[in-house]
Every structure is written in structure tokens, then in C-alpha cells.
Amino acid sequence: MTEKDINIEDEETLEEAPVEETDKEAEEEADTSEDNGTPAEDAEEEEKNPLEKAQEEIAELKDKWLRSVAEFDNYRKRTLKERTELILNGGEKFITAILPVLDDMERAIANGEKTDDPEVLREGMTLIYQKFMKTLEAQGVSKIETIDADFDTDVHEAVAMVPGMGDDKKGKVIDCLQQGYKLNDKVIRHAKVAVGQ
């Protein structure tokens, strides 16, 4: 090879080199423009993803809310039904408990027609009364104490004031005119009493 040939080859190489660089630059620019497009698309996807996530979360919360509302409505209906049944049939337990006492009273009346002995009738009535009181106590009913008790407005109702009973009887129950009762520590009827003054 001669110098001329080398120079020609060098020139060709030199001429080709800038062209190759230009092609590389064009490719890099194309890559850059593609990269520029990709972040925009990525940003759109990122915007879509939070939006989609938020919509999914809203749908899930709405579903939970609807279920909670439905459950509460069912609970309200069920408790209303139970309350109605309790009001209508609440005394069933108590009535079932006193039916044996009613049976005893019917037997006492039937036996009372067969005998003229008042002592037998009195004894039968006493037994029925005791059985009835035990039945009431089993249901939570109890008498309010009035004998020699201090007057208490929570459980007693004063219907008469008796003067001249002395200092030791002042503010004390002298007589019970109508017995009072409690149901599980709640006064269901106040005792009507006479109080010393």
C-alpha cells in the first residue's frame, strides 16, 4: 500500500466515522425520545393506579358499609320482635309457677263443700297461702318490712299520722294498712302505713 492508498483509506475512515457518530447520535436521540415518552406513560400509569386503587377501596368500603347497615337493620328488627314477644308472653313463667297454687285453691274449695269444720278450711287456706308466698319469693317477689320499721319514703307511703305515741315511736311505722312488695329490689307497690308523730 502506498501513502496515497493509506490516505484515501484514512479519509474514508474519517468520512465514515462522523457518519457512524451521527447514526449513533440519532439512535441516542431516538432512545432519549423513547425514554421521554416512557416516563410520561409511566406517570399516566401511576396516576391510573392510585385512582384505580382509590376506586377499589371506595367500592370495598361501600360494600362493608352496606353490610353493616343491613346487619344493624336485621338486629333492630330482631330485638323489636323479641321485645314484642317478651311483652306479650313475659308473664308466662310467672303464670306457670302459680298454676299449682290455683289447683290447690280449687281442691280446697271442692273439699270445703264436703266439710263444715272451719279449722280444716283455715288450715287448708294457710297451707295454700304459704305455698303461694314461696312461689312469689322464687319469682323474686318479697314483702316490704313494716313491723317496728323506721318510716322510709322509698318503700313506705304514709296514709295516717298518729300523734301522742311517745318519742320512741316518733318516725316509726305504727300500723300497716296495705302490704307493700318488691320485685328484685325494685318497689312494685309501696306499703301504706300509719306513722307515729
mmCIF file of the C-alpha atoms, coordinates in Angstrom:
data_MODEL
# 
_entry.id   MODEL 
# 
loop_
_atom_site.group_PDB 
_atom_site.id 
_atom_site.type_symbol 
_atom_site.label_atom_id 
_atom_site.label_alt_id 
_atom_site.label_comp_id 
_atom_site.label_asym_id 
_atom_site.label_entity_id 
_atom_site.label_seq_id 
_atom_site.pdbx_PDB_ins_code 
_atom_site.Cartn_x 
_atom_site.Cartn_y 
_atom_site.Cartn_z 
_atom_site.occupancy 
_atom_site.B_iso_or_equiv 
_atom_site.pdbx_formal_charge 
_atom_site.auth_seq_id 
_atom_site.auth_comp_id 
_atom_site.auth_asym_id 
_atom_site.auth_atom_id 
_atom_site.pdbx_PDB_model_num 
ATOM 1   C CA . MET A 1 1   ? 0.000    0.000   0.000   1.00 0.00 ? 1   MET A CA 1 
ATOM 2   C CA . THR A 1 2   ? 1.151    3.377   -0.790  1.00 0.00 ? 2   THR A CA 1 
ATOM 3   C CA . GLU A 1 3   ? 0.833    6.537   1.187   1.00 0.00 ? 3   GLU A CA 1 
ATOM 4   C CA . LYS A 1 4   ? -1.818   7.643   -1.135  1.00 0.00 ? 4   LYS A CA 1 
ATOM 5   C CA . ASP A 1 5   ? -3.788   4.499   -0.542  1.00 0.00 ? 5   ASP A CA 1 
ATOM 6   C CA . ILE A 1 6   ? -3.448   4.897   3.184   1.00 0.00 ? 6   ILE A CA 1 
ATOM 7   C CA . ASN A 1 7   ? -4.542   8.478   2.976   1.00 0.00 ? 7   ASN A CA 1 
ATOM 8   C CA . ILE A 1 8   ? -7.519   7.528   0.929   1.00 0.00 ? 8   ILE A CA 1 
ATOM 9   C CA . GLU A 1 9   ? -8.400   4.822   3.360   1.00 0.00 ? 9   GLU A CA 1 
ATOM 10  C CA . ASP A 1 10  ? -7.881   7.218   6.268   1.00 0.00 ? 10  ASP A CA 1 
ATOM 11  C CA . GLU A 1 11  ? -10.061  9.749   4.592   1.00 0.00 ? 11  GLU A CA 1 
ATOM 12  C CA . GLU A 1 12  ? -12.690  7.125   4.010   1.00 0.00 ? 12  GLU A CA 1 
ATOM 13  C CA . THR A 1 13  ? -12.399  6.090   7.660   1.00 0.00 ? 13  THR A CA 1 
ATOM 14  C CA . LEU A 1 14  ? -12.573  9.660   8.712   1.00 0.00 ? 14  LEU A CA 1 
ATOM 15  C CA . GLU A 1 15  ? -15.526  10.274  6.497   1.00 0.00 ? 15  GLU A CA 1 
ATOM 16  C CA . GLU A 1 16  ? -17.207  7.134   7.735   1.00 0.00 ? 16  GLU A CA 1 
ATOM 17  C CA . ALA A 1 17  ? -16.509  7.875   11.368  1.00 0.00 ? 17  ALA A CA 1 
ATOM 18  C CA . PRO A 1 18  ? -18.551  11.060  11.539  1.00 0.00 ? 18  PRO A CA 1 
ATOM 19  C CA . VAL A 1 19  ? -21.373  9.289   9.761   1.00 0.00 ? 19  VAL A CA 1 
ATOM 20  C CA . GLU A 1 20  ? -21.251  6.496   12.301  1.00 0.00 ? 20  GLU A CA 1 
ATOM 21  C CA . GLU A 1 21  ? -21.223  9.044   15.099  1.00 0.00 ? 21  GLU A CA 1 
ATOM 22  C CA . THR A 1 22  ? -24.171  10.771  13.523  1.00 0.00 ? 22  THR A CA 1 
ATOM 23  C CA . ASP A 1 23  ? -26.018  7.464   13.336  1.00 0.00 ? 23  ASP A CA 1 
ATOM 24  C CA . LYS A 1 24  ? -25.140  6.815   16.948  1.00 0.00 ? 24  LYS A CA 1 
ATOM 25  C CA . GLU A 1 25  ? -26.318  10.276  17.924  1.00 0.00 ? 25  GLU A CA 1 
ATOM 26  C CA . ALA A 1 26  ? -29.562  9.707   16.033  1.00 0.00 ? 26  ALA A CA 1 
ATOM 27  C CA . GLU A 1 27  ? -30.047  6.396   17.785  1.00 0.00 ? 27  GLU A CA 1 
ATOM 28  C CA . GLU A 1 28  ? -29.323  8.016   21.148  1.00 0.00 ? 28  GLU A CA 1 
ATOM 29  C CA . GLU A 1 29  ? -31.768  10.795  20.358  1.00 0.00 ? 29  GLU A CA 1 
ATOM 30  C CA . ALA A 1 30  ? -34.335  8.199   19.371  1.00 0.00 ? 30  ALA A CA 1 
ATOM 31  C CA . ASP A 1 31  ? -33.635  6.351   22.617  1.00 0.00 ? 31  ASP A CA 1 
ATOM 32  C CA . THR A 1 32  ? -33.934  9.605   24.530  1.00 0.00 ? 32  THR A CA 1 
ATOM 33  C CA . SER A 1 33  ? -37.215  10.445  22.837  1.00 0.00 ? 33  SER A CA 1 
ATOM 34  C CA . GLU A 1 34  ? -38.442  6.930   23.604  1.00 0.00 ? 34  GLU A CA 1 
ATOM 35  C CA . ASP A 1 35  ? -37.296  7.380   27.194  1.00 0.00 ? 35  ASP A CA 1 
ATOM 36  C CA . ASN A 1 36  ? -39.071  10.718  27.306  1.00 0.00 ? 36  ASN A CA 1 
ATOM 37  C CA . GLY A 1 37  ? -42.272  9.005   26.136  1.00 0.00 ? 37  GLY A CA 1 
ATOM 38  C CA . THR A 1 38  ? -41.922  6.192   28.654  1.00 0.00 ? 38  THR A CA 1 
ATOM 39  C CA . PRO A 1 39  ? -41.833  8.407   31.762  1.00 0.00 ? 39  PRO A CA 1 
ATOM 40  C CA . ALA A 1 40  ? -44.952  10.156  30.528  1.00 0.00 ? 40  ALA A CA 1 
ATOM 41  C CA . GLU A 1 41  ? -46.635  6.795   30.089  1.00 0.00 ? 41  GLU A CA 1 
ATOM 42  C CA . ASP A 1 42  ? -45.299  5.677   33.478  1.00 0.00 ? 42  ASP A CA 1 
ATOM 43  C CA . ALA A 1 43  ? -46.707  8.819   35.053  1.00 0.00 ? 43  ALA A CA 1 
ATOM 44  C CA . GLU A 1 44  ? -50.085  8.102   33.434  1.00 0.00 ? 44  GLU A CA 1 
ATOM 45  C CA . GLU A 1 45  ? -49.977  4.562   34.747  1.00 0.00 ? 45  GLU A CA 1 
ATOM 46  C CA . GLU A 1 46  ? -49.002  5.859   38.178  1.00 0.00 ? 46  GLU A CA 1 
ATOM 47  C CA . GLU A 1 47  ? -51.908  8.283   38.030  1.00 0.00 ? 47  GLU A CA 1 
ATOM 48  C CA . LYS A 1 48  ? -54.248  5.500   36.942  1.00 0.00 ? 48  LYS A CA 1 
ATOM 49  C CA . ASN A 1 49  ? -53.043  3.109   39.579  1.00 0.00 ? 49  ASN A CA 1 
ATOM 50  C CA . PRO A 1 50  ? -53.791  5.374   42.583  1.00 0.00 ? 50  PRO A CA 1 
ATOM 51  C CA . LEU A 1 51  ? -57.106  6.288   41.014  1.00 0.00 ? 51  LEU A CA 1 
ATOM 52  C CA . GLU A 1 52  ? -57.961  2.657   40.424  1.00 0.00 ? 52  GLU A CA 1 
ATOM 53  C CA . LYS A 1 53  ? -56.759  1.791   43.919  1.00 0.00 ? 53  LYS A CA 1 
ATOM 54  C CA . ALA A 1 54  ? -58.884  4.559   45.404  1.00 0.00 ? 54  ALA A CA 1 
ATOM 55  C CA . GLN A 1 55  ? -61.925  3.417   43.426  1.00 0.00 ? 55  GLN A CA 1 
ATOM 56  C CA . GLU A 1 56  ? -61.379  -0.178  44.565  1.00 0.00 ? 56  GLU A CA 1 
ATOM 57  C CA . GLU A 1 57  ? -61.017  0.996   48.166  1.00 0.00 ? 57  GLU A CA 1 
ATOM 58  C CA . ILE A 1 58  ? -64.192  3.079   47.854  1.00 0.00 ? 58  ILE A CA 1 
ATOM 59  C CA . ALA A 1 59  ? -66.075  0.082   46.452  1.00 0.00 ? 59  ALA A CA 1 
ATOM 60  C CA . GLU A 1 60  ? -64.781  -2.112  49.293  1.00 0.00 ? 60  GLU A CA 1 
ATOM 61  C CA . LEU A 1 61  ? -65.717  0.440   51.963  1.00 0.00 ? 61  LEU A CA 1 
ATOM 62  C CA . LYS A 1 62  ? -69.143  0.920   50.387  1.00 0.00 ? 62  LYS A CA 1 
ATOM 63  C CA . ASP A 1 63  ? -69.688  -2.840  50.452  1.00 0.00 ? 63  ASP A CA 1 
ATOM 64  C CA . LYS A 1 64  ? -68.656  -3.003  54.127  1.00 0.00 ? 64  LYS A CA 1 
ATOM 65  C CA . TRP A 1 65  ? -70.920  -0.055  54.951  1.00 0.00 ? 65  TRP A CA 1 
ATOM 66  C CA . LEU A 1 66  ? -73.909  -1.646  53.189  1.00 0.00 ? 66  LEU A CA 1 
ATOM 67  C CA . ARG A 1 67  ? -73.305  -4.905  55.020  1.00 0.00 ? 67  ARG A CA 1 
ATOM 68  C CA . SER A 1 68  ? -73.069  -3.084  58.374  1.00 0.00 ? 68  SER A CA 1 
ATOM 69  C CA . VAL A 1 69  ? -76.300  -1.197  57.676  1.00 0.00 ? 69  VAL A CA 1 
ATOM 70  C CA . ALA A 1 70  ? -78.044  -4.452  56.720  1.00 0.00 ? 70  ALA A CA 1 
ATOM 71  C CA . GLU A 1 71  ? -76.739  -6.209  59.845  1.00 0.00 ? 71  GLU A CA 1 
ATOM 72  C CA . PHE A 1 72  ? -77.875  -3.338  62.060  1.00 0.00 ? 72  PHE A CA 1 
ATOM 73  C CA . ASP A 1 73  ? -81.313  -3.319  60.426  1.00 0.00 ? 73  ASP A CA 1 
ATOM 74  C CA . ASN A 1 74  ? -81.632  -7.073  60.994  1.00 0.00 ? 74  ASN A CA 1 
ATOM 75  C CA . TYR A 1 75  ? -80.521  -6.642  64.620  1.00 0.00 ? 75  TYR A CA 1 
ATOM 76  C CA . ARG A 1 76  ? -83.074  -3.844  65.157  1.00 0.00 ? 76  ARG A CA 1 
ATOM 77  C CA . LYS A 1 77  ? -85.893  -5.937  63.667  1.00 0.00 ? 77  LYS A CA 1 
ATOM 78  C CA . ARG A 1 78  ? -84.881  -8.974  65.729  1.00 0.00 ? 78  ARG A CA 1 
ATOM 79  C CA . THR A 1 79  ? -84.739  -7.041  69.008  1.00 0.00 ? 79  THR A CA 1 
ATOM 80  C CA . LEU A 1 80  ? -88.075  -5.365  68.249  1.00 0.00 ? 80  LEU A CA 1 
ATOM 81  C CA . LYS A 1 81  ? -89.628  -8.782  67.638  1.00 0.00 ? 81  LYS A CA 1 
ATOM 82  C CA . GLU A 1 82  ? -88.071  -10.184 70.835  1.00 0.00 ? 82  GLU A CA 1 
ATOM 83  C CA . ARG A 1 83  ? -89.309  -7.190  72.843  1.00 0.00 ? 83  ARG A CA 1 
ATOM 84  C CA . THR A 1 84  ? -92.838  -7.620  71.465  1.00 0.00 ? 84  THR A CA 1 
ATOM 85  C CA . GLU A 1 85  ? -92.785  -11.332 72.328  1.00 0.00 ? 85  GLU A CA 1 
ATOM 86  C CA . LEU A 1 86  ? -91.466  -10.520 75.807  1.00 0.00 ? 86  LEU A CA 1 
ATOM 87  C CA . ILE A 1 87  ? -94.264  -8.022  76.422  1.00 0.00 ? 87  ILE A CA 1 
ATOM 88  C CA . LEU A 1 88  ? -96.925  -10.449 75.182  1.00 0.00 ? 88  LEU A CA 1 
ATOM 89  C CA . ASN A 1 89  ? -95.527  -13.598 76.799  1.00 0.00 ? 89  ASN A CA 1 
ATOM 90  C CA . GLY A 1 90  ? -93.324  -12.190 79.582  1.00 0.00 ? 90  GLY A CA 1 
ATOM 91  C CA . GLY A 1 91  ? -95.678  -13.349 82.318  1.00 0.00 ? 91  GLY A CA 1 
ATOM 92  C CA . GLU A 1 92  ? -95.703  -16.932 81.068  1.00 0.00 ? 92  GLU A CA 1 
ATOM 93  C CA . LYS A 1 93  ? -93.047  -18.101 83.532  1.00 0.00 ? 93  LYS A CA 1 
ATOM 94  C CA . PHE A 1 94  ? -94.826  -16.439 86.455  1.00 0.00 ? 94  PHE A CA 1 
ATOM 95  C CA . ILE A 1 95  ? -98.257  -17.759 85.495  1.00 0.00 ? 95  ILE A CA 1 
ATOM 96  C CA . THR A 1 96  ? -96.860  -21.271 85.040  1.00 0.00 ? 96  THR A CA 1 
ATOM 97  C CA . ALA A 1 97  ? -95.370  -21.007 88.547  1.00 0.00 ? 97  ALA A CA 1 
ATOM 98  C CA . ILE A 1 98  ? -98.653  -20.004 90.223  1.00 0.00 ? 98  ILE A CA 1 
ATOM 99  C CA . LEU A 1 99  ? -100.881 -22.521 88.427  1.00 0.00 ? 99  LEU A CA 1 
ATOM 100 C CA . PRO A 1 100 ? -100.189 -25.220 91.090  1.00 0.00 ? 100 PRO A CA 1 
ATOM 101 C CA . VAL A 1 101 ? -101.417 -22.738 93.730  1.00 0.00 ? 101 VAL A CA 1 
ATOM 102 C CA . LEU A 1 102 ? -104.595 -22.251 91.713  1.00 0.00 ? 102 LEU A CA 1 
ATOM 103 C CA . ASP A 1 103 ? -105.014 -26.039 91.586  1.00 0.00 ? 103 ASP A CA 1 
ATOM 104 C CA . ASP A 1 104 ? -104.676 -26.177 95.393  1.00 0.00 ? 104 ASP A CA 1 
ATOM 105 C CA . MET A 1 105 ? -107.297 -23.469 95.807  1.00 0.00 ? 105 MET A CA 1 
ATOM 106 C CA . GLU A 1 106 ? -109.732 -25.353 93.555  1.00 0.00 ? 106 GLU A CA 1 
ATOM 107 C CA . ARG A 1 107 ? -109.184 -28.530 95.602  1.00 0.00 ? 107 ARG A CA 1 
ATOM 108 C CA . ALA A 1 108 ? -109.691 -26.576 98.860  1.00 0.00 ? 108 ALA A CA 1 
ATOM 109 C CA . ILE A 1 109 ? -112.971 -25.153 97.567  1.00 0.00 ? 109 ILE A CA 1 
ATOM 110 C CA . ALA A 1 110 ? -114.146 -28.621 96.487  1.00 0.00 ? 110 ALA A CA 1 
ATOM 111 C CA . ASN A 1 111 ? -113.185 -30.110 99.887  1.00 0.00 ? 111 ASN A CA 1 
ATOM 112 C CA . GLY A 1 112 ? -114.759 -27.155 101.719 1.00 0.00 ? 112 GLY A CA 1 
ATOM 113 C CA . GLU A 1 113 ? -118.154 -28.179 100.368 1.00 0.00 ? 113 GLU A CA 1 
ATOM 114 C CA . LYS A 1 114 ? -117.706 -31.638 101.937 1.00 0.00 ? 114 LYS A CA 1 
ATOM 115 C CA . THR A 1 115 ? -116.842 -30.443 105.468 1.00 0.00 ? 115 THR A CA 1 
ATOM 116 C CA . ASP A 1 116 ? -118.288 -27.988 107.945 1.00 0.00 ? 116 ASP A CA 1 
ATOM 117 C CA . ASP A 1 117 ? -115.189 -27.856 110.164 1.00 0.00 ? 117 ASP A CA 1 
ATOM 118 C CA . PRO A 1 118 ? -113.773 -24.295 109.963 1.00 0.00 ? 118 PRO A CA 1 
ATOM 119 C CA . GLU A 1 119 ? -110.437 -25.431 111.390 1.00 0.00 ? 119 GLU A CA 1 
ATOM 120 C CA . VAL A 1 120 ? -109.834 -27.705 108.377 1.00 0.00 ? 120 VAL A CA 1 
ATOM 121 C CA . LEU A 1 121 ? -110.665 -24.838 105.995 1.00 0.00 ? 121 LEU A CA 1 
ATOM 122 C CA . ARG A 1 122 ? -108.381 -22.462 107.902 1.00 0.00 ? 122 ARG A CA 1 
ATOM 123 C CA . GLU A 1 123 ? -105.536 -24.953 107.826 1.00 0.00 ? 123 GLU A CA 1 
ATOM 124 C CA . GLY A 1 124 ? -106.022 -25.526 104.079 1.00 0.00 ? 124 GLY A CA 1 
ATOM 125 C CA . MET A 1 125 ? -106.046 -21.787 103.381 1.00 0.00 ? 125 MET A CA 1 
ATOM 126 C CA . THR A 1 126 ? -102.882 -21.316 105.472 1.00 0.00 ? 126 THR A CA 1 
ATOM 127 C CA . LEU A 1 127 ? -101.073 -24.036 103.501 1.00 0.00 ? 127 LEU A CA 1 
ATOM 128 C CA . ILE A 1 128 ? -102.158 -22.510 100.194 1.00 0.00 ? 128 ILE A CA 1 
ATOM 129 C CA . TYR A 1 129 ? -101.029 -19.039 101.362 1.00 0.00 ? 129 TYR A CA 1 
ATOM 130 C CA . GLN A 1 130 ? -97.610  -20.368 102.387 1.00 0.00 ? 130 GLN A CA 1 
ATOM 131 C CA . LYS A 1 131 ? -97.189  -22.174 99.084  1.00 0.00 ? 131 LYS A CA 1 
ATOM 132 C CA . PHE A 1 132 ? -98.208  -19.027 97.199  1.00 0.00 ? 132 PHE A CA 1 
ATOM 133 C CA . MET A 1 133 ? -95.704  -16.894 99.130  1.00 0.00 ? 133 MET A CA 1 
ATOM 134 C CA . LYS A 1 134 ? -92.903  -19.405 98.392  1.00 0.00 ? 134 LYS A CA 1 
ATOM 135 C CA . THR A 1 135 ? -93.830  -19.274 94.713  1.00 0.00 ? 135 THR A CA 1 
ATOM 136 C CA . LEU A 1 136 ? -93.709  -15.463 94.759  1.00 0.00 ? 136 LEU A CA 1 
ATOM 137 C CA . GLU A 1 137 ? -90.336  -15.492 96.544  1.00 0.00 ? 137 GLU A CA 1 
ATOM 138 C CA . ALA A 1 138 ? -88.992  -17.898 93.912  1.00 0.00 ? 138 ALA A CA 1 
ATOM 139 C CA . GLN A 1 139 ? -90.019  -15.327 91.274  1.00 0.00 ? 139 GLN A CA 1 
ATOM 140 C CA . GLY A 1 140 ? -88.171  -12.538 93.130  1.00 0.00 ? 140 GLY A CA 1 
ATOM 141 C CA . VAL A 1 141 ? -91.174  -11.004 94.931  1.00 0.00 ? 141 VAL A CA 1 
ATOM 142 C CA . SER A 1 142 ? -90.688  -10.104 98.582  1.00 0.00 ? 142 SER A CA 1 
ATOM 143 C CA . LYS A 1 143 ? -92.665  -8.240  101.256 1.00 0.00 ? 143 LYS A CA 1 
ATOM 144 C CA . ILE A 1 144 ? -91.574  -4.837  102.471 1.00 0.00 ? 144 ILE A CA 1 
ATOM 145 C CA . GLU A 1 145 ? -90.893  -4.949  106.215 1.00 0.00 ? 145 GLU A CA 1 
ATOM 146 C CA . THR A 1 146 ? -93.178  -2.674  108.213 1.00 0.00 ? 146 THR A CA 1 
ATOM 147 C CA . ILE A 1 147 ? -93.267  -4.023  111.776 1.00 0.00 ? 147 ILE A CA 1 
ATOM 148 C CA . ASP A 1 148 ? -91.338  -1.583  114.047 1.00 0.00 ? 148 ASP A CA 1 
ATOM 149 C CA . ALA A 1 149 ? -89.537  -0.230  110.978 1.00 0.00 ? 149 ALA A CA 1 
ATOM 150 C CA . ASP A 1 150 ? -88.360  3.356   110.570 1.00 0.00 ? 150 ASP A CA 1 
ATOM 151 C CA . PHE A 1 151 ? -90.505  5.277   108.124 1.00 0.00 ? 151 PHE A CA 1 
ATOM 152 C CA . ASP A 1 152 ? -88.778  5.288   104.717 1.00 0.00 ? 152 ASP A CA 1 
ATOM 153 C CA . THR A 1 153 ? -90.320  7.226   101.847 1.00 0.00 ? 153 THR A CA 1 
ATOM 154 C CA . ASP A 1 154 ? -88.604  4.921   99.340  1.00 0.00 ? 154 ASP A CA 1 
ATOM 155 C CA . VAL A 1 155 ? -90.686  1.938   100.429 1.00 0.00 ? 155 VAL A CA 1 
ATOM 156 C CA . HIS A 1 156 ? -93.494  3.326   102.609 1.00 0.00 ? 156 HIS A CA 1 
ATOM 157 C CA . GLU A 1 157 ? -96.433  5.586   101.885 1.00 0.00 ? 157 GLU A CA 1 
ATOM 158 C CA . ALA A 1 158 ? -97.804  7.433   104.919 1.00 0.00 ? 158 ALA A CA 1 
ATOM 159 C CA . VAL A 1 159 ? -101.592 7.464   104.897 1.00 0.00 ? 159 VAL A CA 1 
ATOM 160 C CA . ALA A 1 160 ? -102.036 8.497   108.539 1.00 0.00 ? 160 ALA A CA 1 
ATOM 161 C CA . MET A 1 161 ? -100.072 10.275  111.241 1.00 0.00 ? 161 MET A CA 1 
ATOM 162 C CA . VAL A 1 162 ? -100.702 9.064   114.795 1.00 0.00 ? 162 VAL A CA 1 
ATOM 163 C CA . PRO A 1 163 ? -99.939  11.725  117.451 1.00 0.00 ? 163 PRO A CA 1 
ATOM 164 C CA . GLY A 1 164 ? -99.094  11.137  121.094 1.00 0.00 ? 164 GLY A CA 1 
ATOM 165 C CA . MET A 1 165 ? -97.239  7.845   120.665 1.00 0.00 ? 165 MET A CA 1 
ATOM 166 C CA . GLY A 1 166 ? -94.143  8.982   122.568 1.00 0.00 ? 166 GLY A CA 1 
ATOM 167 C CA . ASP A 1 167 ? -90.631  9.820   121.488 1.00 0.00 ? 167 ASP A CA 1 
ATOM 168 C CA . ASP A 1 168 ? -89.655  6.183   120.929 1.00 0.00 ? 168 ASP A CA 1 
ATOM 169 C CA . LYS A 1 169 ? -92.441  5.781   118.310 1.00 0.00 ? 169 LYS A CA 1 
ATOM 170 C CA . LYS A 1 170 ? -91.785  9.080   116.548 1.00 0.00 ? 170 LYS A CA 1 
ATOM 171 C CA . GLY A 1 171 ? -90.952  8.436   112.873 1.00 0.00 ? 171 GLY A CA 1 
ATOM 172 C CA . LYS A 1 172 ? -91.705  4.719   113.266 1.00 0.00 ? 172 LYS A CA 1 
ATOM 173 C CA . VAL A 1 173 ? -94.327  2.653   111.433 1.00 0.00 ? 173 VAL A CA 1 
ATOM 174 C CA . ILE A 1 174 ? -97.230  2.068   113.849 1.00 0.00 ? 174 ILE A CA 1 
ATOM 175 C CA . ASP A 1 175 ? -99.524  0.038   111.624 1.00 0.00 ? 175 ASP A CA 1 
ATOM 176 C CA . CYS A 1 176 ? -99.549  -1.377  108.096 1.00 0.00 ? 176 CYS A CA 1 
ATOM 177 C CA . LEU A 1 177 ? -102.814 -0.791  106.266 1.00 0.00 ? 177 LEU A CA 1 
ATOM 178 C CA . GLN A 1 178 ? -101.728 -2.392  102.983 1.00 0.00 ? 178 GLN A CA 1 
ATOM 179 C CA . GLN A 1 179 ? -98.700  -4.618  102.474 1.00 0.00 ? 179 GLN A CA 1 
ATOM 180 C CA . GLY A 1 180 ? -96.029  -3.436  100.031 1.00 0.00 ? 180 GLY A CA 1 
ATOM 181 C CA . TYR A 1 181 ? -93.932  -5.619  97.739  1.00 0.00 ? 181 TYR A CA 1 
ATOM 182 C CA . LYS A 1 182 ? -90.606  -5.543  95.909  1.00 0.00 ? 182 LYS A CA 1 
ATOM 183 C CA . LEU A 1 183 ? -89.623  -7.355  92.749  1.00 0.00 ? 183 LEU A CA 1 
ATOM 184 C CA . ASN A 1 184 ? -85.867  -7.966  92.711  1.00 0.00 ? 184 ASN A CA 1 
ATOM 185 C CA . ASP A 1 185 ? -85.213  -4.957  94.995  1.00 0.00 ? 185 ASP A CA 1 
ATOM 186 C CA . LYS A 1 186 ? -87.500  -2.693  92.942  1.00 0.00 ? 186 LYS A CA 1 
ATOM 187 C CA . VAL A 1 187 ? -90.596  -1.439  94.759  1.00 0.00 ? 187 VAL A CA 1 
ATOM 188 C CA . ILE A 1 188 ? -93.657  -2.519  92.802  1.00 0.00 ? 188 ILE A CA 1 
ATOM 189 C CA . ARG A 1 189 ? -96.133  -1.412  95.482  1.00 0.00 ? 189 ARG A CA 1 
ATOM 190 C CA . HIS A 1 190 ? -95.418  0.892   98.417  1.00 0.00 ? 190 HIS A CA 1 
ATOM 191 C CA . ALA A 1 191 ? -96.604  -0.213  101.839 1.00 0.00 ? 191 ALA A CA 1 
ATOM 192 C CA . LYS A 1 192 ? -99.420  2.026   103.111 1.00 0.00 ? 192 LYS A CA 1 
ATOM 193 C CA . VAL A 1 193 ? -98.642  2.721   106.744 1.00 0.00 ? 193 VAL A CA 1 
ATOM 194 C CA . ALA A 1 194 ? -99.575  4.818   109.757 1.00 0.00 ? 194 ALA A CA 1 
ATOM 195 C CA . VAL A 1 195 ? -96.634  6.709   111.213 1.00 0.00 ? 195 VAL A CA 1 
ATOM 196 C CA . GLY A 1 196 ? -96.072  7.861   114.785 1.00 0.00 ? 196 GLY A CA 1 
ATOM 197 C CA . GLN A 1 197 ? -95.746  11.614  115.376 1.00 0.00 ? 197 GLN A CA 1 
# 
